[in-house]
Amino acid sequence: MMHQICRVLDATLKKPEYQGLKVVFYVSKEPNDVTNGIFLLGAFLCAFLGAAPEEAWQPFQGLDRRQCL
């Protein structure tokens, strides 16, 4: 599933009609879903955009740990 989500996100971000727009990745507020969303987006940042794990974690640092599993 991780590979599929990353491929879809990569293809979406490369579409000319989406250039300059924000893409919203939505998950429910359930801790399982939040944790899974963080993992998937972090994997995309590392695998497809070349971010280091520390860089990939940075956008999520402000989340309340109780929101995650």
All heavy atoms as TSV, in Angstrom:
chain	resi	resn	atom	element	x	y	z
A	1	MET	N	N	0.818	-1.190	0.000
A	1	MET	CA	C	0.000	0.000	0.000
A	1	MET	C	C	0.867	1.262	0.000
A	1	MET	O	O	0.532	2.227	-0.643
A	1	MET	CB	C	-0.931	-0.032	1.205
A	1	MET	CG	C	-1.947	1.064	1.171
A	1	MET	SD	S	-2.827	1.041	-0.373
A	1	MET	CE	C	-4.449	1.328	0.105
A	2	MET	N	N	1.971	1.212	0.744
A	2	MET	CA	C	2.842	2.380	0.797
A	2	MET	C	C	3.324	2.762	-0.594
A	2	MET	O	O	3.273	3.936	-0.976
A	2	MET	CB	C	4.045	2.109	1.706
A	2	MET	CG	C	5.009	3.269	1.774
A	2	MET	SD	S	6.514	2.869	2.647
A	2	MET	CE	C	7.417	1.966	1.423
A	3	HIS	N	N	3.770	1.784	-1.355
A	3	HIS	CA	C	4.274	2.066	-2.699
A	3	HIS	C	C	3.175	2.646	-3.582
A	3	HIS	O	O	3.405	3.595	-4.332
A	3	HIS	CB	C	4.851	0.786	-3.323
A	3	HIS	CG	C	5.504	1.035	-4.623
A	3	HIS	ND1	N	4.901	0.742	-5.823
A	3	HIS	CD2	C	6.712	1.572	-4.927
A	3	HIS	CE1	C	5.706	1.088	-6.808
A	3	HIS	NE2	N	6.807	1.584	-6.292
A	4	GLN	N	N	1.978	2.115	-3.480
A	4	GLN	CA	C	0.863	2.607	-4.294
A	4	GLN	C	C	0.522	4.057	-3.935
A	4	GLN	O	O	0.356	4.890	-4.826
A	4	GLN	CB	C	-0.356	1.717	-4.107
A	4	GLN	CG	C	-1.535	2.145	-4.963
A	4	GLN	CD	C	-2.737	1.234	-4.789
A	4	GLN	OE1	O	-2.674	0.222	-4.113
A	4	GLN	NE2	N	-3.830	1.605	-5.395
A	5	ILE	N	N	0.427	4.362	-2.656
A	5	ILE	CA	C	0.119	5.736	-2.232
A	5	ILE	C	C	1.212	6.687	-2.714
A	5	ILE	O	O	0.921	7.777	-3.218
A	5	ILE	CB	C	-0.010	5.813	-0.691
A	5	ILE	CG1	C	-1.217	5.037	-0.203
A	5	ILE	CG2	C	-0.030	7.249	-0.203
A	5	ILE	CD1	C	-2.539	5.717	-0.365
A	6	CYS	N	N	2.461	6.295	-2.562
A	6	CYS	CA	C	3.574	7.139	-2.999
A	6	CYS	C	C	3.540	7.375	-4.501
A	6	CYS	O	O	3.778	8.495	-4.959
A	6	CYS	CB	C	4.910	6.520	-2.583
A	6	CYS	SG	S	5.240	6.617	-0.812
A	7	ARG	N	N	3.236	6.342	-5.274
A	7	ARG	CA	C	3.158	6.502	-6.737
A	7	ARG	C	C	2.025	7.444	-7.127
A	7	ARG	O	O	2.193	8.296	-8.008
A	7	ARG	CB	C	2.978	5.145	-7.408
A	7	ARG	CG	C	4.272	4.341	-7.431
A	7	ARG	CD	C	4.161	3.047	-8.202
A	7	ARG	NE	N	3.519	3.229	-9.488
A	7	ARG	CZ	C	2.625	2.376	-10.004
A	7	ARG	NH1	N	2.303	1.279	-9.366
A	7	ARG	NH2	N	2.089	2.588	-11.173
A	8	VAL	N	N	0.872	7.300	-6.497
A	8	VAL	CA	C	-0.269	8.172	-6.802
A	8	VAL	C	C	0.047	9.618	-6.424
A	8	VAL	O	O	-0.225	10.547	-7.190
A	8	VAL	CB	C	-1.551	7.677	-6.088
A	8	VAL	CG1	C	-2.659	8.707	-6.152
A	8	VAL	CG2	C	-2.008	6.354	-6.674
A	9	LEU	N	N	0.622	9.812	-5.256
A	9	LEU	CA	C	0.972	11.160	-4.817
A	9	LEU	C	C	2.017	11.777	-5.735
A	9	LEU	O	O	1.898	12.945	-6.130
A	9	LEU	CB	C	1.467	11.121	-3.373
A	9	LEU	CG	C	1.715	12.455	-2.689
A	9	LEU	CD1	C	0.511	13.371	-2.768
A	9	LEU	CD2	C	2.102	12.228	-1.241
A	10	ASP	N	N	3.016	11.007	-6.123
A	10	ASP	CA	C	4.045	11.502	-7.036
A	10	ASP	C	C	3.435	11.897	-8.380
A	10	ASP	O	O	3.722	12.974	-8.902
A	10	ASP	CB	C	5.115	10.424	-7.229
A	10	ASP	CG	C	6.278	10.904	-8.064
A	10	ASP	OD1	O	6.861	11.953	-7.725
A	10	ASP	OD2	O	6.614	10.224	-9.054
A	11	ALA	N	N	2.583	11.044	-8.930
A	11	ALA	CA	C	1.938	11.348	-10.219
A	11	ALA	C	C	1.053	12.589	-10.111
A	11	ALA	O	O	1.032	13.426	-11.024
A	11	ALA	CB	C	1.112	10.147	-10.682
A	12	THR	N	N	0.352	12.721	-8.997
A	12	THR	CA	C	-0.518	13.889	-8.802
A	12	THR	C	C	0.301	15.170	-8.752
A	12	THR	O	O	-0.051	16.162	-9.397
A	12	THR	CB	C	-1.337	13.733	-7.501
A	12	THR	OG1	O	-2.141	12.559	-7.612
A	12	THR	CG2	C	-2.223	14.932	-7.257
A	13	LEU	N	N	1.377	15.154	-8.002
A	13	LEU	CA	C	2.202	16.356	-7.864
A	13	LEU	C	C	2.900	16.737	-9.163
A	13	LEU	O	O	3.256	17.906	-9.350
A	13	LEU	CB	C	3.238	16.152	-6.758
A	13	LEU	CG	C	2.674	16.055	-5.344
A	13	LEU	CD1	C	3.784	15.709	-4.359
A	13	LEU	CD2	C	1.988	17.351	-4.946
A	14	LYS	N	N	3.088	15.789	-10.072
A	14	LYS	CA	C	3.750	16.073	-11.342
A	14	LYS	C	C	2.797	16.572	-12.427
A	14	LYS	O	O	3.248	17.033	-13.467
A	14	LYS	CB	C	4.479	14.825	-11.837
A	14	LYS	CG	C	5.719	14.526	-11.027
A	14	LYS	CD	C	6.429	13.290	-11.530
A	14	LYS	CE	C	7.711	13.053	-10.738
A	14	LYS	NZ	N	8.360	11.805	-11.131
A	15	LYS	N	N	1.493	16.487	-12.191
A	15	LYS	CA	C	0.540	16.939	-13.200
A	15	LYS	C	C	0.621	18.458	-13.352
A	15	LYS	O	O	0.587	19.191	-12.364
A	15	LYS	CB	C	-0.883	16.544	-12.812
A	15	LYS	CG	C	-1.144	15.072	-12.932
A	15	LYS	CD	C	-2.595	14.760	-12.623
A	15	LYS	CE	C	-2.835	13.265	-12.789
A	15	LYS	NZ	N	-4.240	12.921	-12.557
A	16	PRO	N	N	0.721	18.932	-14.589
A	16	PRO	CA	C	0.837	20.379	-14.817
A	16	PRO	C	C	-0.325	21.181	-14.229
A	16	PRO	O	O	-0.124	22.288	-13.739
A	16	PRO	CB	C	0.862	20.506	-16.344
A	16	PRO	CG	C	1.270	19.171	-16.847
A	16	PRO	CD	C	0.802	18.172	-15.841
A	17	GLU	N	N	-1.518	20.615	-14.252
A	17	GLU	CA	C	-2.678	21.365	-13.746
A	17	GLU	C	C	-2.653	21.554	-12.229
A	17	GLU	O	O	-3.397	22.366	-11.683
A	17	GLU	CB	C	-4.002	20.707	-14.176
A	17	GLU	CG	C	-4.198	19.300	-13.678
A	17	GLU	CD	C	-3.756	18.224	-14.648
A	17	GLU	OE1	O	-2.841	18.443	-15.444
A	17	GLU	OE2	O	-4.359	17.132	-14.585
A	18	TYR	N	N	-1.790	20.818	-11.537
A	18	TYR	CA	C	-1.683	20.953	-10.080
A	18	TYR	C	C	-0.466	21.772	-9.647
A	18	TYR	O	O	-0.255	21.969	-8.458
A	18	TYR	CB	C	-1.638	19.585	-9.406
A	18	TYR	CG	C	-2.930	18.818	-9.536
A	18	TYR	CD1	C	-2.935	17.519	-10.012
A	18	TYR	CD2	C	-4.148	19.391	-9.198
A	18	TYR	CE1	C	-4.114	16.808	-10.146
A	18	TYR	CE2	C	-5.332	18.700	-9.330
A	18	TYR	CZ	C	-5.302	17.405	-9.804
A	18	TYR	OH	O	-6.482	16.712	-9.935
A	19	GLN	N	N	0.335	22.226	-10.598
A	19	GLN	CA	C	1.522	23.003	-10.252
A	19	GLN	C	C	1.103	24.279	-9.523
A	19	GLN	O	O	0.203	24.984	-9.953
A	19	GLN	CB	C	2.320	23.349	-11.504
A	19	GLN	CG	C	2.888	22.135	-12.216
A	19	GLN	CD	C	3.789	21.299	-11.321
A	19	GLN	OE1	O	4.749	21.792	-10.765
A	19	GLN	NE2	N	3.451	20.030	-11.182
A	20	GLY	N	N	1.743	24.542	-8.405
A	20	GLY	CA	C	1.450	25.742	-7.624
A	20	GLY	C	C	0.273	25.600	-6.674
A	20	GLY	O	O	-0.034	26.528	-5.941
A	21	LEU	N	N	-0.384	24.455	-6.684
A	21	LEU	CA	C	-1.517	24.229	-5.790
A	21	LEU	C	C	-1.096	23.338	-4.628
A	21	LEU	O	O	-0.119	22.605	-4.713
A	21	LEU	CB	C	-2.666	23.556	-6.549
A	21	LEU	CG	C	-3.256	24.328	-7.717
A	21	LEU	CD1	C	-4.333	23.496	-8.405
A	21	LEU	CD2	C	-3.849	25.648	-7.238
A	22	LYS	N	N	-1.862	23.408	-3.561
A	22	LYS	CA	C	-1.613	22.528	-2.424
A	22	LYS	C	C	-2.439	21.273	-2.587
A	22	LYS	O	O	-3.578	21.314	-3.025
A	22	LYS	CB	C	-2.009	23.213	-1.120
A	22	LYS	CG	C	-1.110	24.364	-0.761
A	22	LYS	CD	C	-1.516	24.967	0.559
A	22	LYS	CE	C	-0.628	26.143	0.878
A	22	LYS	NZ	N	-0.970	26.733	2.185
A	23	VAL	N	N	-1.852	20.151	-2.221
A	23	VAL	CA	C	-2.554	18.871	-2.211
A	23	VAL	C	C	-2.808	18.525	-0.753
A	23	VAL	O	O	-1.894	18.568	0.070
A	23	VAL	CB	C	-1.729	17.756	-2.894
A	23	VAL	CG1	C	-2.413	16.415	-2.760
A	23	VAL	CG2	C	-1.498	18.104	-4.359
A	24	VAL	N	N	-4.051	18.217	-0.427
A	24	VAL	CA	C	-4.421	17.908	0.951
A	24	VAL	C	C	-4.549	16.398	1.096
A	24	VAL	O	O	-5.259	15.747	0.336
A	24	VAL	CB	C	-5.753	18.595	1.334
A	24	VAL	CG1	C	-6.176	18.211	2.738
A	24	VAL	CG2	C	-5.612	20.101	1.210
A	25	PHE	N	N	-3.843	15.859	2.070
A	25	PHE	CA	C	-3.891	14.431	2.392
A	25	PHE	C	C	-4.677	14.337	3.684
A	25	PHE	O	O	-4.228	14.770	4.743
A	25	PHE	CB	C	-2.461	13.905	2.562
A	25	PHE	CG	C	-2.368	12.424	2.738
A	25	PHE	CD1	C	-2.332	11.577	1.638
A	25	PHE	CD2	C	-2.300	11.868	3.997
A	25	PHE	CE1	C	-2.223	10.205	1.792
A	25	PHE	CE2	C	-2.192	10.495	4.172
A	25	PHE	CZ	C	-2.153	9.667	3.060
A	26	TYR	N	N	-5.880	13.799	3.627
A	26	TYR	CA	C	-6.779	13.784	4.776
A	26	TYR	C	C	-6.912	12.390	5.360
A	26	TYR	O	O	-7.043	11.417	4.630
A	26	TYR	CB	C	-8.169	14.283	4.359
A	26	TYR	CG	C	-9.186	14.174	5.459
A	26	TYR	CD1	C	-9.250	15.133	6.447
A	26	TYR	CD2	C	-10.044	13.084	5.525
A	26	TYR	CE1	C	-10.170	15.028	7.479
A	26	TYR	CE2	C	-10.957	12.966	6.548
A	26	TYR	CZ	C	-11.008	13.930	7.525
A	26	TYR	OH	O	-11.906	13.823	8.540
A	27	VAL	N	N	-6.861	12.318	6.680
A	27	VAL	CA	C	-7.170	11.085	7.403
A	27	VAL	C	C	-8.101	11.455	8.555
A	27	VAL	O	O	-8.179	12.614	8.952
A	27	VAL	CB	C	-5.907	10.380	7.959
A	27	VAL	CG1	C	-4.982	9.957	6.836
A	27	VAL	CG2	C	-5.172	11.245	8.960
A	28	SER	N	N	-8.795	10.460	9.085
A	28	SER	CA	C	-9.662	10.724	10.236
A	28	SER	C	C	-8.801	11.059	11.452
A	28	SER	O	O	-7.577	10.927	11.426
A	28	SER	CB	C	-10.544	9.504	10.526
A	28	SER	OG	O	-9.803	8.510	11.190
A	29	LYS	N	N	-9.438	11.444	12.527
A	29	LYS	CA	C	-8.725	11.793	13.754
A	29	LYS	C	C	-8.399	10.577	14.619
A	29	LYS	O	O	-7.810	10.715	15.683
A	29	LYS	CB	C	-9.538	12.796	14.568
A	29	LYS	CG	C	-9.645	14.140	13.902
A	29	LYS	CD	C	-10.412	15.119	14.760
A	29	LYS	CE	C	-10.505	16.468	14.058
A	29	LYS	NZ	N	-11.211	17.446	14.882
A	30	GLU	N	N	-8.757	9.405	14.135
A	30	GLU	CA	C	-8.445	8.178	14.885
A	30	GLU	C	C	-6.927	8.004	14.954
A	30	GLU	O	O	-6.238	8.150	13.935
A	30	GLU	CB	C	-9.072	6.962	14.202
A	30	GLU	CG	C	-10.577	6.920	14.270
A	30	GLU	CD	C	-11.085	6.816	15.694
A	30	GLU	OE1	O	-10.510	6.038	16.488
A	30	GLU	OE2	O	-12.041	7.538	16.008
A	31	PRO	N	N	-6.389	7.706	16.146
A	31	PRO	CA	C	-4.934	7.571	16.280
A	31	PRO	C	C	-4.301	6.604	15.279
A	31	PRO	O	O	-3.211	6.879	14.761
A	31	PRO	CB	C	-4.751	7.080	17.718
A	31	PRO	CG	C	-5.934	7.648	18.440
A	31	PRO	CD	C	-7.065	7.579	17.443
A	32	ASN	N	N	-4.967	5.493	14.976
A	32	ASN	CA	C	-4.427	4.556	13.972
A	32	ASN	C	C	-4.266	5.237	12.626
A	32	ASN	O	O	-3.255	5.058	11.939
A	32	ASN	CB	C	-5.362	3.360	13.788
A	32	ASN	CG	C	-5.158	2.281	14.794
A	32	ASN	OD1	O	-4.287	2.365	15.646
A	32	ASN	ND2	N	-5.970	1.241	14.693
A	33	ASP	N	N	-5.276	5.991	12.226
A	33	ASP	CA	C	-5.253	6.651	10.925
A	33	ASP	C	C	-4.217	7.767	10.880
A	33	ASP	O	O	-3.534	7.947	9.870
A	33	ASP	CB	C	-6.636	7.200	10.583
A	33	ASP	CG	C	-7.663	6.108	10.399
A	33	ASP	OD1	O	-7.270	4.959	10.091
A	33	ASP	OD2	O	-8.866	6.385	10.578
A	34	VAL	N	N	-4.108	8.530	11.971
A	34	VAL	CA	C	-3.115	9.603	12.022
A	34	VAL	C	C	-1.703	9.023	11.915
A	34	VAL	O	O	-0.879	9.498	11.138
A	34	VAL	CB	C	-3.271	10.438	13.317
A	34	VAL	CG1	C	-2.137	11.452	13.456
A	34	VAL	CG2	C	-4.617	11.151	13.329
A	35	THR	N	N	-1.443	7.980	12.682
A	35	THR	CA	C	-0.126	7.332	12.647
A	35	THR	C	C	0.180	6.789	11.254
A	35	THR	O	O	1.289	6.961	10.734
A	35	THR	CB	C	-0.061	6.203	13.692
A	35	THR	OG1	O	-0.329	6.762	14.980
A	35	THR	CG2	C	1.292	5.530	13.702
A	36	ASN	N	N	-0.796	6.149	10.637
A	36	ASN	CA	C	-0.615	5.611	9.300
A	36	ASN	C	C	-0.362	6.728	8.288
A	36	ASN	O	O	0.504	6.609	7.409
A	36	ASN	CB	C	-1.831	4.774	8.894
A	36	ASN	CG	C	-1.557	3.906	7.694
A	36	ASN	OD1	O	-0.473	3.397	7.520
A	36	ASN	ND2	N	-2.578	3.730	6.866
A	37	GLY	N	N	-1.098	7.826	8.396
A	37	GLY	CA	C	-0.907	8.964	7.496
A	37	GLY	C	C	0.482	9.568	7.623
A	37	GLY	O	O	1.131	9.898	6.625
A	38	ILE	N	N	0.954	9.708	8.870
A	38	ILE	CA	C	2.303	10.225	9.097
A	38	ILE	C	C	3.337	9.296	8.458
A	38	ILE	O	O	4.270	9.743	7.789
A	38	ILE	CB	C	2.585	10.387	10.604
A	38	ILE	CG1	C	1.734	11.532	11.165
A	38	ILE	CG2	C	4.068	10.640	10.862
A	38	ILE	CD1	C	1.746	11.619	12.680
A	39	PHE	N	N	3.158	8.006	8.654
A	39	PHE	CA	C	4.091	7.044	8.062
A	39	PHE	C	C	4.095	7.149	6.540
A	39	PHE	O	O	5.159	7.202	5.913
A	39	PHE	CB	C	3.741	5.620	8.488
A	39	PHE	CG	C	4.550	4.591	7.749
A	39	PHE	CD1	C	5.863	4.346	8.094
A	39	PHE	CD2	C	4.002	3.906	6.674
A	39	PHE	CE1	C	6.622	3.419	7.385
A	39	PHE	CE2	C	4.749	2.974	5.969
A	39	PHE	CZ	C	6.061	2.734	6.327
A	40	LEU	N	N	2.919	7.175	5.927
A	40	LEU	CA	C	2.841	7.213	4.466
A	40	LEU	C	C	3.447	8.491	3.893
A	40	LEU	O	O	4.201	8.451	2.914
A	40	LEU	CB	C	1.393	7.051	4.008
A	40	LEU	CG	C	0.788	5.678	4.228
A	40	LEU	CD1	C	-0.711	5.705	3.952
A	40	LEU	CD2	C	1.485	4.629	3.382
A	41	LEU	N	N	3.128	9.630	4.494
A	41	LEU	CA	C	3.690	10.881	3.993
A	41	LEU	C	C	5.190	10.959	4.260
A	41	LEU	O	O	5.952	11.449	3.422
A	41	LEU	CB	C	2.963	12.079	4.613
A	41	LEU	CG	C	1.537	12.266	4.116
A	41	LEU	CD1	C	0.847	13.369	4.903
A	41	LEU	CD2	C	1.511	12.586	2.631
A	42	GLY	N	N	5.629	10.461	5.411
A	42	GLY	CA	C	7.064	10.431	5.698
A	42	GLY	C	C	7.806	9.533	4.724
A	42	GLY	O	O	8.902	9.867	4.255
A	43	ALA	N	N	7.210	8.384	4.407
A	43	ALA	CA	C	7.822	7.474	3.429
A	43	ALA	C	C	7.929	8.148	2.067
A	43	ALA	O	O	8.952	8.022	1.381
A	43	ALA	CB	C	7.007	6.189	3.325
A	44	PHE	N	N	6.897	8.875	1.672
A	44	PHE	CA	C	6.934	9.592	0.395
A	44	PHE	C	C	8.049	10.635	0.399
A	44	PHE	O	O	8.811	10.741	-0.563
A	44	PHE	CB	C	5.587	10.258	0.112
A	44	PHE	CG	C	5.612	11.110	-1.118
A	44	PHE	CD1	C	5.565	10.528	-2.367
A	44	PHE	CD2	C	5.707	12.492	-1.031
A	44	PHE	CE1	C	5.605	11.305	-3.525
A	44	PHE	CE2	C	5.749	13.271	-2.167
A	44	PHE	CZ	C	5.699	12.682	-3.414
A	45	LEU	N	N	8.131	11.398	1.486
A	45	LEU	CA	C	9.170	12.423	1.564
A	45	LEU	C	C	10.563	11.816	1.453
A	45	LEU	O	O	11.433	12.369	0.773
A	45	LEU	CB	C	9.040	13.206	2.875
A	45	LEU	CG	C	7.843	14.147	2.958
A	45	LEU	CD1	C	7.655	14.646	4.389
A	45	LEU	CD2	C	8.016	15.317	2.010
A	46	CYS	N	N	10.787	10.681	2.093
A	46	CYS	CA	C	12.104	10.027	2.044
A	46	CYS	C	C	12.359	9.349	0.708
A	46	CYS	O	O	13.389	9.573	0.077
A	46	CYS	CB	C	12.221	9.004	3.177
A	46	CYS	SG	S	12.299	9.721	4.820
A	47	ALA	N	N	11.426	8.525	0.272
A	47	ALA	CA	C	11.650	7.686	-0.912
A	47	ALA	C	C	11.562	8.452	-2.232
A	47	ALA	O	O	12.317	8.175	-3.156
A	47	ALA	CB	C	10.648	6.528	-0.922
A	48	PHE	N	N	10.648	9.409	-2.317
A	48	PHE	CA	C	10.426	10.076	-3.597
A	48	PHE	C	C	11.042	11.476	-3.668
A	48	PHE	O	O	11.339	11.956	-4.748
A	48	PHE	CB	C	8.934	10.149	-3.914
A	48	PHE	CG	C	8.381	8.860	-4.449
A	48	PHE	CD1	C	8.194	7.771	-3.612
A	48	PHE	CD2	C	8.055	8.717	-5.784
A	48	PHE	CE1	C	7.697	6.568	-4.087
A	48	PHE	CE2	C	7.560	7.526	-6.278
A	48	PHE	CZ	C	7.382	6.446	-5.426
A	49	LEU	N	N	11.191	12.127	-2.516
A	49	LEU	CA	C	11.743	13.485	-2.528
A	49	LEU	C	C	13.138	13.567	-1.921
A	49	LEU	O	O	13.719	14.639	-1.850
A	49	LEU	CB	C	10.788	14.449	-1.804
A	49	LEU	CG	C	9.389	14.567	-2.413
A	49	LEU	CD1	C	8.567	15.599	-1.655
A	49	LEU	CD2	C	9.438	14.918	-3.895
A	50	GLY	N	N	13.655	12.425	-1.461
A	50	GLY	CA	C	15.019	12.383	-0.964
A	50	GLY	C	C	15.254	13.029	0.390
A	50	GLY	O	O	16.389	13.357	0.729
A	51	ALA	N	N	14.195	13.210	1.174
A	51	ALA	CA	C	14.349	13.811	2.502
A	51	ALA	C	C	15.006	12.823	3.462
A	51	ALA	O	O	14.807	11.611	3.363
A	51	ALA	CB	C	12.990	14.232	3.057
A	52	ALA	N	N	15.784	13.341	4.381
A	52	ALA	CA	C	16.320	12.522	5.468
A	52	ALA	C	C	15.175	12.260	6.452
A	52	ALA	O	O	14.214	13.038	6.501
A	52	ALA	CB	C	17.452	13.263	6.170
A	53	PRO	N	N	15.231	11.185	7.221
A	53	PRO	CA	C	14.160	10.906	8.177
A	53	PRO	C	C	13.853	12.088	9.108
A	53	PRO	O	O	12.691	12.360	9.405
A	53	PRO	CB	C	14.673	9.703	8.956
A	53	PRO	CG	C	15.575	9.008	7.991
A	53	PRO	CD	C	16.227	10.115	7.207
A	54	GLU	N	N	14.888	12.794	9.532
A	54	GLU	CA	C	14.679	13.947	10.410
A	54	GLU	C	C	13.898	15.048	9.695
A	54	GLU	O	O	13.053	15.716	10.285
A	54	GLU	CB	C	16.029	14.510	10.899
A	54	GLU	CG	C	16.818	13.558	11.756
A	54	GLU	CD	C	17.575	12.497	10.946
A	54	GLU	OE1	O	17.743	12.646	9.711
A	54	GLU	OE2	O	17.974	11.488	11.561
A	55	GLU	N	N	14.185	15.254	8.423
A	55	GLU	CA	C	13.460	16.250	7.627
A	55	GLU	C	C	12.015	15.821	7.414
A	55	GLU	O	O	11.104	16.644	7.441
A	55	GLU	CB	C	14.124	16.442	6.264
A	55	GLU	CG	C	15.505	17.045	6.324
A	55	GLU	CD	C	16.180	17.020	4.964
A	55	GLU	OE1	O	16.246	15.938	4.340
A	55	GLU	OE2	O	16.639	18.090	4.541
A	56	ALA	N	N	11.814	14.531	7.182
A	56	ALA	CA	C	10.465	14.019	6.951
A	56	ALA	C	C	9.605	14.130	8.213
A	56	ALA	O	O	8.393	14.305	8.128
A	56	ALA	CB	C	10.520	12.566	6.483
A	57	TRP	N	N	10.201	14.038	9.375
A	57	TRP	CA	C	9.464	14.113	10.633
A	57	TRP	C	C	9.086	15.552	10.989
A	57	TRP	O	O	8.089	15.812	11.642
A	57	TRP	CB	C	10.280	13.491	11.767
A	57	TRP	CG	C	9.656	13.662	13.105
A	57	TRP	CD1	C	10.163	14.359	14.149
A	57	TRP	CD2	C	8.395	13.149	13.558
A	57	TRP	NE1	N	9.306	14.309	15.214
A	57	TRP	CE2	C	8.202	13.570	14.875
A	57	TRP	CE3	C	7.397	12.381	12.956
A	57	TRP	CZ2	C	7.070	13.247	15.619
A	57	TRP	CZ3	C	6.270	12.057	13.700
A	57	TRP	CH2	C	6.119	12.487	15.005
A	58	GLN	N	N	9.848	16.516	10.531
A	58	GLN	CA	C	9.670	17.913	10.917
A	58	GLN	C	C	8.241	18.449	10.736
A	58	GLN	O	O	7.727	19.100	11.643
A	58	GLN	CB	C	10.667	18.798	10.185
A	58	GLN	CG	C	10.717	20.192	10.757
A	58	GLN	CD	C	12.037	20.861	10.503
A	58	GLN	OE1	O	12.831	20.390	9.704
A	58	GLN	NE2	N	12.271	21.948	11.181
A	59	PRO	N	N	7.545	18.196	9.630
A	59	PRO	CA	C	6.184	18.741	9.494
A	59	PRO	C	C	5.198	18.202	10.534
A	59	PRO	O	O	4.147	18.809	10.757
A	59	PRO	CB	C	5.754	18.311	8.089
A	59	PRO	CG	C	6.999	17.993	7.363
A	59	PRO	CD	C	7.976	17.522	8.403
A	60	PHE	N	N	5.539	17.109	11.175
A	60	PHE	CA	C	4.607	16.463	12.098
A	60	PHE	C	C	4.971	16.693	13.563
A	60	PHE	O	O	4.263	16.229	14.454
A	60	PHE	CB	C	4.564	14.956	11.811
A	60	PHE	CG	C	4.308	14.652	10.370
A	60	PHE	CD1	C	5.334	14.198	9.555
A	60	PHE	CD2	C	3.065	14.856	9.820
A	60	PHE	CE1	C	5.106	13.931	8.211
A	60	PHE	CE2	C	2.824	14.604	8.479
A	60	PHE	CZ	C	3.843	14.139	7.671
A	61	GLN	N	N	6.037	17.390	13.834
A	61	GLN	CA	C	6.508	17.574	15.202
A	61	GLN	C	C	5.510	18.300	16.088
A	61	GLN	O	O	5.487	18.086	17.286
A	61	GLN	CB	C	7.841	18.321	15.217
A	61	GLN	CG	C	8.987	17.461	14.785
A	61	GLN	CD	C	10.305	18.198	14.842
A	61	GLN	OE1	O	10.361	19.421	14.792
A	61	GLN	NE2	N	11.382	17.456	14.933
A	62	GLY	N	N	4.687	19.144	15.520
A	62	GLY	CA	C	3.738	19.919	16.314
A	62	GLY	C	C	2.491	19.153	16.726
A	62	GLY	O	O	1.683	19.664	17.497
A	63	LEU	N	N	2.333	17.939	16.236
A	63	LEU	CA	C	1.148	17.169	16.599
A	63	LEU	C	C	1.200	16.726	18.058
A	63	LEU	O	O	2.265	16.392	18.571
A	63	LEU	CB	C	1.042	15.921	15.723
A	63	LEU	CG	C	0.659	16.119	14.273
A	63	LEU	CD1	C	0.718	14.794	13.530
A	63	LEU	CD2	C	-0.716	16.719	14.154
A	64	ASP	N	N	0.063	16.728	18.682
A	64	ASP	CA	C	-0.057	16.222	20.037
A	64	ASP	C	C	0.160	14.707	19.986
A	64	ASP	O	O	-0.503	14.020	19.226
A	64	ASP	CB	C	-1.442	16.547	20.578
A	64	ASP	CG	C	-1.626	16.158	22.025
A	64	ASP	OD1	O	-0.844	15.331	22.545
A	64	ASP	OD2	O	-2.571	16.680	22.638
A	65	ARG	N	N	1.068	14.204	20.765
A	65	ARG	CA	C	1.407	12.775	20.737
A	65	ARG	C	C	0.194	11.903	21.058
A	65	ARG	O	O	0.142	10.746	20.673
A	65	ARG	CB	C	2.526	12.467	21.720
A	65	ARG	CG	C	3.798	13.189	21.384
A	65	ARG	CD	C	4.827	12.199	20.991
A	65	ARG	NE	N	6.089	12.934	20.777
A	65	ARG	CZ	C	6.900	12.628	19.825
A	65	ARG	NH1	N	6.630	11.641	19.028
A	65	ARG	NH2	N	8.009	13.308	19.661
A	66	ARG	N	N	-0.790	12.452	21.752
A	66	ARG	CA	C	-1.992	11.682	22.072
A	66	ARG	C	C	-2.857	11.429	20.830
A	66	ARG	O	O	-3.725	10.591	20.839
A	66	ARG	CB	C	-2.815	12.382	23.151
A	66	ARG	CG	C	-2.097	12.413	24.497
A	66	ARG	CD	C	-2.858	13.224	25.478
A	66	ARG	NE	N	-2.776	14.622	25.035
A	66	ARG	CZ	C	-3.276	15.648	25.690
A	66	ARG	NH1	N	-3.907	15.453	26.811
A	66	ARG	NH2	N	-3.145	16.874	25.250
A	67	GLN	N	N	-2.590	12.184	19.752
A	67	GLN	CA	C	-3.322	11.973	18.509
A	67	GLN	C	C	-2.825	10.741	17.750
A	67	GLN	O	O	-3.475	10.273	16.842
A	67	GLN	CB	C	-3.190	13.188	17.591
A	67	GLN	CG	C	-3.892	14.421	18.091
A	67	GLN	CD	C	-3.621	15.581	17.179
A	67	GLN	OE1	O	-2.490	16.034	17.047
A	67	GLN	NE2	N	-4.660	16.080	16.549
A	68	CYS	N	N	-1.647	10.286	18.120
A	68	CYS	CA	C	-1.024	9.158	17.423
A	68	CYS	C	C	-1.106	7.902	18.267
A	68	CYS	O	O	-1.314	7.950	19.474
A	68	CYS	CB	C	0.438	9.474	17.124
A	68	CYS	SG	S	0.655	10.959	16.132
A	69	LEU	N	N	-0.901	6.799	17.615
A	69	LEU	CA	C	-0.934	5.503	18.293
A	69	LEU	C	C	0.410	5.178	18.870
A	69	LEU	O	O	1.426	5.454	18.363
A	69	LEU	CB	C	-1.369	4.418	17.291
A	69	LEU	CG	C	-1.554	3.040	17.818
A	69	LEU	CD1	C	-2.650	2.981	18.873
A	69	LEU	CD2	C	-1.900	2.128	16.676
